Amino acid sequence: MIRAGIIGATGYTGYELVQIFERHPEVQVVFATSESYAGKCYAEVYPCPYNQRLIALDQAPLNQVDVVFLCTPHGTSALLAQQVLDAGARCIDLSADFRLRDVAVYEKWYKPHPVPGLLPEAVYGLPEVYASQIAEARLIANPGCYPTGPLLALYPLLQAGIIQDQRLILDAKSGVSGAGAAPSPKTHFVNVHDNLSVYNAGHSHRHVPEIEQELQRFAGRHVRVVFTPHLLPVSRGILTTIYITVDPSVQASDIVALWQKAYAGQPCVHILPAGETATLAHTVYTNRCALSLTSAGAEGEFILVTSIDNLIKGASGQAVQNMNLMFGLNQTLGLIV
């Protein structure tokens, strides 16, 4: 039995972890922390049947668990990760603190890194690409929600060298839960309902350097993205549209064949049949990523569409998938795919 701890258990990602672990046959949640609700039962915070007692962070017995999940803000997670590792547990961080390998890039987009010495050790937790490294890791940087779908769609194509673009255009639409549990005027129901809005467009969203870092690693060359996120008036899910140019000799069947080869035996990637386009309904409430392909109407021009649940495959479900790999379990154990 894997003994797990959750730090920051009452945010959206923490709640998803609690729900997943309720059905995971190999995990015992030893502690769940909340600074706002310490002393309360989980069922007093969310309308759920879970009796987990919430504790303050300074009461967390880090030396009594095998793995700790950090559902904490950027900048906070890094110091906590150091404490977890020092206590002898493995760590899966759902913040951005270890996703960027270059400390200068991190500090450009966030703030000074609290423990830059840990960056070389962190493994980027995209299971379909880095499974062998994840299995051996002490520290996992769980990918961001927006990067996950595009990275899975583009990885086999960049590895094969068929994409000609130096600049890729990504158009993404996310449910409101992607903004986190803390309320704000932009995510207030009255402002989101019956509306669709753009934010941090172009090259200003914090997930841009993460996406570019991994795409460049796949391609072995410079890749720039133009990334436009939108806020959808739904609770969850991310749909991303990607526009690519390939040699005119490349057919749709060639792209699908690359996906099929790369993700053969990967239960969390679903390649949709020709003529079917990915939608949120293909993936919400699952740890699935759906991939679809459409011609853009000219030779060598294609549109890729990816869909994930931002809280599951884009966060907590992927974190559990990583944990399963770290402890030698079936990677889908406890997950809905």
C-alpha positions, 0 to 999 in steps of 0.5 A, spaced: 500 500 500 502 506 498 502 511 503 500 518 500 500 525 503 496 531 499 498 538 501 493 543 499 487 538 499 481 543 498 483 546 491 480 543 485 486 539 484 486 537 491 479 535 491 480 531 484 486 527 488 481 525 494 476 523 489 481 518 485 484 515 491 477 513 494 477 508 488 485 507 488 486 500 491 493 501 492 493 508 496 492 510 503 491 517 504 495 518 510 494 526 511 491 532 507 492 539 509 488 545 508 490 552 512 483 554 511 479 548 513 484 545 518 480 541 523 474 540 519 472 533 515 473 533 508 465 533 507 464 539 511 468 543 505 465 539 499 458 536 498 461 529 498 462 522 503 469 523 504 471 523 512 478 525 511 480 529 517 484 536 514 490 538 518 495 544 518 501 544 514 506 544 520 502 538 522 503 533 516 508 527 518 512 527 511 516 522 514 510 517 514 508 517 507 511 514 500 509 520 496 506 527 497 502 531 492 503 538 492 497 542 490 500 549 492 501 555 488 507 557 484 513 559 488 510 555 494 511 548 492 519 549 491 520 549 498 515 544 500 518 539 495 525 540 498 522 538 505 518 532 502 525 530 499 529 531 505 524 527 509 525 521 504 518 521 500 517 522 493 514 528 490 509 530 485 508 537 484 502 540 480 505 547 480 510 550 475 516 550 480 519 545 476 517 544 469 522 549 466 529 546 466 532 553 465 532 557 472 533 564 468 527 562 464 523 560 470 525 567 473 523 571 467 516 568 467 515 567 475 520 570 480 526 568 483 526 560 484 527 558 491 531 552 490 534 552 483 539 546 485 533 541 484 531 543 477 536 538 474 533 533 478 526 534 476 523 529 471 517 532 466 511 528 468 508 527 461 507 519 462 506 517 454 513 521 453 518 520 459 515 514 462 522 510 464 525 517 467 518 518 471 519 511 474 526 512 477 524 519 479 524 522 486 521 529 484 516 530 478 514 536 475 506 535 473 505 538 466 500 544 466 493 543 463 494 547 457 501 544 454 498 537 455 494 536 449 498 540 444 504 536 446 501 529 445 499 531 439 505 534 436 510 529 439 510 524 434 510 529 428 516 533 431 520 527 432 519 524 425 521 531 422 515 532 418 512 539 421 515 545 417 513 550 421 518 554 425 512 558 428 506 554 431 499 557 432 495 554 438 488 556 439 485 553 446 479 554 450 478 552 457 473 551 462 473 556 468 476 551 473 482 552 470 483 559 473 483 555 480 478 555 486 480 563 488 474 567 486 476 573 481 471 578 477 473 575 471 471 568 473 465 570 476 459 566 474 455 573 472 461 575 467 463 568 464 456 565 463 453 566 456 460 569 454 467 567 451 473 571 452 480 571 450 486 572 455 494 573 455 494 572 448 500 571 443 506 570 447 504 572 454 501 566 458 505 562 463 505 556 459 508 558 453 515 557 455 513 550 458 510 548 451 516 551 447 521 548 451 518 541 450 516 542 443 524 544 442 526 538 445 522 533 441 524 537 434 531 538 436 530 545 433 527 552 435 520 552 435 516 558 437 508 558 439 503 563 438 498 561 444 491 564 445 487 561 451 480 563 451 475 562 457 469 558 456 463 558 460 463 551 462 466 548 468 472 543 466 475 541 459 480 544 454 479 544 447 486 546 443 486 547 435 493 547 432 495 549 425 500 545 422 504 545 415 507 539 412 510 537 406 505 536 400 507 529 400 504 527 407 497 525 407 493 525 413 494 517 414 501 518 415 500 523 421 495 518 424 500 512 423 505 516 427 500 517 432 498 510 432 506 508 432 507 513 438 501 511 442 501 504 441 499 501 448 498 507 451 491 507 454 490 514 456 491 517 448 485 516 444 486 517 436 479 518 433 477 515 427 477 519 420 471 524 420 471 525 427 473 531 431 475 531 438 470 535 443 470 536 450 465 530 451 470 525 449 474 527 455 471 530 461 471 526 467 476 522 464 484 521 464 483 521 456 487 525 451 483 525 444 486 527 438 483 528 431 486 530 425 482 535 419 485 537 412 485 545 412 483 545 405 490 545 401 496 540 400 500 539 406 496 543 411 492 540 417 488 542 423 490 538 429 484 538 435 486 535 442 481 535 448 482 533 455 479 534 462 483 540 465 483 537 472 484 530 471 489 529 465 491 536 465 492 535 473 490 530 478 489 524 474 496 525 470 499 526 477 496 519 479 498 516 472 505 518 474 505 516 481 503 509 478 509 509 474 513 511 480 511 505 484 511 500 478 503 499 478 499 499 472 499 506 470 491 507 469 490 504 476 484 508 480 483 512 473 477 513 468 480 512 461 
